[in-house]
Amino acid sequence: MQAQTVLRRVRTAEKLWDELSQALAETKLPERAAWALFDAASGLRVRRAAYARDAELESPTAARDLRMLAAAGLLNAVGETKARVYVATPRLREMRVRAGQEYGSVVNPYDGPADRPR
């Protein structure tokens, strides 16, 4: 069951990354911004410094990317100046839900006819 759970998480992450890449292409935003969108879609708050580190960007570039993502309706800015964080919009949360819907529930591999006493 653990292997099924890990496989489901990997497939969900892969599908989500593909959807995020597609959304970035449609809005003509840089592919590198998928780092920030993935974290936000996963329920994390995105800070400029963390995004800059993860995407290996200079601070001004990271700040510009986050502003553009917010302007495109993919992230919501919360807070002011140094305390500002970015969170997922409903559109981004919906992408996350869709990415996980494709894969069914975990099945106990030990239940079934083979487990009956002989």
C-alpha positions in Angstrom: 0.0 0.0 0.0 2.9 2.3 0.7 4.2 1.8 -2.8 0.8 2.6 -4.3 0.6 5.8 -2.2 4.1 6.9 -3.4 3.3 6.1 -7.0 0.0 8.0 -6.8 1.8 11.1 -5.3 4.5 11.0 -8.0 1.9 10.7 -10.8 -0.2 13.5 -9.3 2.9 15.7 -9.0 3.8 14.9 -12.6 0.3 15.7 -13.9 0.2 18.9 -11.8 3.6 20.0 -13.2 2.3 19.5 -16.7 -0.8 21.5 -16.1 1.3 24.3 -14.5 3.7 24.3 -17.5 0.7 24.6 -19.9 -0.8 27.5 -17.9 2.6 29.3 -18.0 2.8 28.7 -21.8 -0.7 30.1 -22.3 0.1 33.2 -20.3 3.5 33.5 -21.9 5.2 33.4 -18.5 8.6 31.8 -17.9 8.7 28.1 -17.4 10.9 28.6 -14.3 7.9 30.0 -12.5 6.5 26.5 -12.2 8.6 26.2 -9.0 6.5 28.8 -7.3 3.2 27.6 -8.7 3.9 24.0 -7.7 4.6 25.0 -4.1 1.5 27.2 -3.9 -0.7 24.5 -5.5 0.6 22.1 -2.8 -0.7 24.4 -0.1 2.6 26.2 0.8 3.1 29.9 1.1 5.7 31.1 -1.4 8.2 33.7 -0.3 10.4 35.6 -2.7 13.6 34.5 -1.1 12.6 30.8 -1.2 11.5 31.0 -4.8 14.7 32.8 -5.8 16.8 30.0 -4.1 14.7 27.2 -5.6 14.7 28.5 -9.1 18.3 29.8 -8.8 17.3 33.4 -9.6 18.4 36.9 -8.5 16.1 38.5 -6.0 14.7 41.2 -8.5 13.9 38.5 -11.1 12.1 36.4 -8.5 10.1 39.4 -7.3 9.2 40.3 -10.9 8.1 36.7 -11.6 5.9 36.6 -8.6 4.3 39.9 -9.5 3.6 38.6 -13.0 2.1 35.4 -11.6 -0.2 37.4 -9.4 -1.2 39.7 -12.3 -2.0 36.6 -14.4 -4.4 35.3 -11.7 -2.3 32.3 -10.7 -1.1 33.5 -7.3 -2.6 35.8 -4.7 -0.3 38.2 -2.9 -0.9 38.4 0.9 0.7 41.0 3.1 2.9 44.0 2.5 6.5 44.5 1.4 8.9 42.2 3.4 6.1 40.1 5.0 4.5 39.4 1.6 3.8 35.8 0.7 2.0 34.4 -2.3 -0.7 31.7 -2.1 -2.7 29.6 -4.6 -5.7 31.1 -6.3 -8.9 29.0 -6.7 -7.8 28.3 -10.3 -4.5 26.9 -9.0 -6.2 24.8 -6.3 -8.5 23.4 -9.0 -5.5 22.3 -11.0 -4.2 20.4 -8.0 -7.6 18.7 -7.4 -7.8 17.7 -11.1 -4.3 16.3 -11.1 -5.1 13.9 -8.2 -8.6 12.8 -9.4 -7.3 10.5 -12.1 -5.8 8.0 -9.8 -8.1 5.7 -7.8 -7.9 4.9 -4.1 -5.2 2.7 -2.6 -6.1 -1.0 -2.7 -4.9 -3.5 -0.1 -2.9 -6.0 -2.0 -3.3 -8.6 0.8 -7.1 -8.8 0.6 -8.7 -11.3 -1.7 -9.1 -15.0 -2.5 -5.4 -15.8 -2.0 -5.7 -14.8 1.7 -8.4 -17.2 2.6 -7.4 -20.2 4.8 -6.9 -23.5 2.8 
